[in-house]
Amino acid sequence: MNTDFLNNLDEYLRVKRYRLVNAVLVYENDNLVFERYYNKVDKNSRNQIKSVWKSILSLTLGVCLQNGIINSIDDPVCRYLPQFAQSIHPFHSFITIRHLLTMSSGIYWSGGVHYHCPMLEQMRRSKDWLAHIADTKMADYPGTKFVYKEWDVILLSALIGKASGSSAWEVCSEYLYKPLEIESARWTNSGSAADYPSWDKDTTSDLSARDMAKIGLITLRGGEWNGKQIVPKDYLETAVSASAASGIYGCLFWLSDKGYHCRGFGGQEVNIYPTKKTVAVVSATVTPLGKSYPDICEGIINA
């Protein structure tokens, strides 16, 4: 860990004009070794986490495996979601949970300019989100191509709800957030079985910087928390390994040569560096510009 960088972080942020950064936290060997807040934010303040939620959804799927709610990530999606069992497209029967986790379902997606997601707006206007996605054309055979898209996490959220008989939020809240003592607003629900908070600026998943760090810590610990296995260790090993479709993406975790990462629009980051036993968190105010600050955590670990 680069203590000189951390000791001069205030000046670094000033020079870089990173006025929207609200918190920087570092845990090393399970100990909180650095914590700094800005813009009248403190340890109790909650911040939009945007697509960091996707990695949390991955952990929620792991919770389902741990508790027997889902048998395998290689289960076909059509077993849980009837919209994909209607032979709308012959590839639908080959889409598995693993493909949703690795963003390789093959369903066509275009994020639009600056990822403003016009396809999402079309879906939101539909009466049934899942039927809308099922009617979207297939662009690739499942599992062959990584395309970062919202369809796959919406389907995964709905699938968790269907398998559990409740909702992805309730599974996450009961089996993940509760033992980790994480507080969050309830995730936005589409009304068609899918919790999907990422697009809603008012009710998106909100966590404190310390709660974000807990997501990194349980991942670093192989899914164990206070002596209890919350997420299966073997699932986490898969989740933070490159998929068959991409060398830089696992099961809703970004990968690098230094570790694995939960990343959200506007500079939300949970960075896990296993060889250094370090978790580094950055949270920032979200703006339409989608500014990011990867150099902060790079500076922290590059001693």
N, C-alpha and C positions, 0 to 999 in steps of 0.2 A: 504493500500500500504506500502511496506517495504522500507522506505526511506534509512535505513542503507545499505540495499543490493544495492540500486541504487547508493548511494554515494561511494560504494566500487566496482562498476561494472568493472572498468578498471582492477583492481587487480584480480577480479574473472575470467575475461576472460583470463588474462595472466596465472594464475595458471592452469586453465582448458585447456589451449592451444587452445582456440577458435580463431585462427588467421583468419578464413574466415568470421567471423561475421562482417557485414558492417554497420548495423544500429540497434539501439534499441530506440523505441519511446513508450511513455505512455501518454494516454489521460485519465483524470479523471474528471467526471462531465462536459464533453465537452471541457475541457481546456487542452492544451498541457502542461504537467507538467514535462516531461523529454524527452530529445532528445540528442542522442549521436551517432557520426559517426566515422568510422574507415577506414583504407586502402585508404585514399585520396577520400573517398566518402563524399558527402554533401547532403543537402536537395533537390537539383535539380537532383541528380544522379538517374538513372533508373536501375532497377535490374530485372532479370528474376524471375517471380513469380511461374512458373510451375503450380502445381495443385491448387494453390489458385484461379486460373482461373475457376475451377469447381464451387466454391462458387459464383463467379461473374456470371457464366452462370445461376446459380439458381436465382440470383437476376434479371437477364435478363428475365427469364421465368416469374418472378413476374411482371416485367414491361409489358410483353405481356398481362397478366391478367388485369392489371390496365388500359390498353389502348384498351381492347377489341380485341386484335389480336388473343388470344386464350380464349376459354370460360371456360375451367375447366381442372385441372390437372388429372381428371379422363377420359378425352377424350381418345379414343383408338388411338394408334400410326398409325395404318393402315389408319385412316382417313386423315392423312397428308402425309404419306410416302407410295407410291404405291408398293414399294418393299416388304412391309409387308401385302399387300392385295392380294397376288397371291396364297394363300393357299399352300405355300411351306412347312409350318408346321402348324398343327392345333392350336398350342399355340399362334401363331403370332397375331391372332385376339383378344387375351385377354391381350396383353401388352398395358399398358396405360402410359401416360406422368408421372404419379406418380411413376410407376415402374422404369422409366429411372432416375428420380430424386433421388430415394432411392437405386439405384444400385441393383435392384431386378428384372430385365427383364427376368431372367432365361436363357439367351443366354450363351452358354459355353464360358469360358474364362480361360486362364492360363497365369499368368504374367511372368512365367519363373524364373530362378535363379536371385535373387536380383532385381526382377521386371524389367528385361531388355526387356521384351515384344516381343518375336519373332512373336507372332500372329499379332502385329501391323506392323511388317516389311512385313509379307505376304500380309496384307491388302494394304499397300502402293504400292506394286507392281501390284495391281489389277487396272483395268480400271475404275471400279465403286465401291467406298468404301461401299456404302449402299447396293448394290447387294451382295457384298462379305459378309457383316455382316448378311444379310438375309439368306444367304446360310449356315451360321455357325449353327451347331446343337444346339438344345435346351437341356439344362441340367436339368432345374427345371421348375415347373409351375410358371408363373409370379406372383411376390409378395410374394413368400414363403421363399426365401433365399437371404440374402445379400452377394454379391460377389463384392468387389471393382474392377472395370474394366473400360477400356476405351471405350468399345462398347457403353455403355449407354449415355455417354456425347457426343459422336460423333453423335449418333442418335438424341439426344435432340437438338444439335446445328443445324442439318439439318432440324429438324422439325420446329424450330423457323424461320429459313430461308424460308421454304415452306409456313408457315402460314402468314408471314409478306410480302412475295413477294420480299424480299431483302436478307438479311443475318443476322445471329446472331450478327456479329460484328456491322453492321449498326444499329440494334435495340439497342444494348448496348451503342454504341457511342452516338446516338441521345437522348435516353431517360434516360440513367443512367450516363454515363461519362460526358456528356455536362452539366447537371445541377449541378453535383458535381465538375465541373472544373478539371476533371481528364484527363491527357494526356497519350496516349499509342500508340505504333505502331499498325498498322492494323494486325488483327489476320491472321495466315496462313489459306488459303483456299485450300481444297483438289481438287477442280475442279469438285466435285460431290455434291455440295450444302452444305457441312459441313465445318464450320470454326473449326479448331482444332489446337491451338497453342502449346499445352503442350509438344509435342515431338520434336519440331524444336528449336534447340539451338540458331539459329541466329535470328529468327523472332517470337519467343515466346512472349506472352504478357509481356510487361515490364512496371513496375510502380515504382514511387518513394516511399520511406517509408511513406511519408505523404499521398500519394494517397492510399496506402494500408490501412492506418488508416481510411480514409474516408469510405472504404468498411465496416469496423467494426462499425464506428459511425452511418451510416445510418441503419445498422441492429439493433444496440442498440436502436436507436430512433424509431423503429417500422416502418421503411420505409419512414419516413418524412424527408424532407430537405428544409430548408429555408421556412417553412410554407406550402410546397406543398407535397402531398402524391405521392411519386415516385413508391414505391412498396406497394401492399396491406398489411395492418397490419395483417389480418387473414392468408394470405399466409405465412408471415414471422413466425408467431406463429407455423404453420405447419412445416415450413422448419427447425426450430431449435428444433423440438420435435422428439423423437425417432419414427422411422417408425415401421410398423408391422413386418418388416423383421429383424430389428436390434435395439438393445438398445443403440448403440453407434454412430448411424448415422441417420441423418435426410434427408433433401433434399439437398444433396451435401454439408452439413456441418457436421463436426465431433462434437460429444457431449461428455461432461464430467460432473462430479458432480458439477463443478464450473462454467460451461458456455458452449459456443460453439465456434468452431474454424475453420478457413480456413487454410489448411496446404498444403505446396508444397515441392517437392523433394529438398533436399539440405539445408533444414533449413528455408524455407520461412513460416512465421506464422502471422496470424491475430487472436488474441485471444480476445474474447468478454466475459466479466464477468458482467452479468446484475445486480447482487445484489450489486456489488461494483461500478457500473456505470463506468467501466474501460475498455479501449481498449489498448492492449499491442501488439506491432509489433516487429518482428525480421526479418531482411533480411540478406542474406549471399551469398557469391559466391558459385555457383553450381559446384560440382565436381562429377565424376562418383561414388564416395563412398557414396553419398547421406547422408552426415552427418546431424544430427538434433540437436537442442538445446532446448528441452522442459524445461530443468531445469532453464533457464533464466527467463521465464515468471512465472514459479512456484515460484521462489525466489522473484519476484516482488510483487506478490499478497499475499504471505504468511507472513503477518506482525506478 
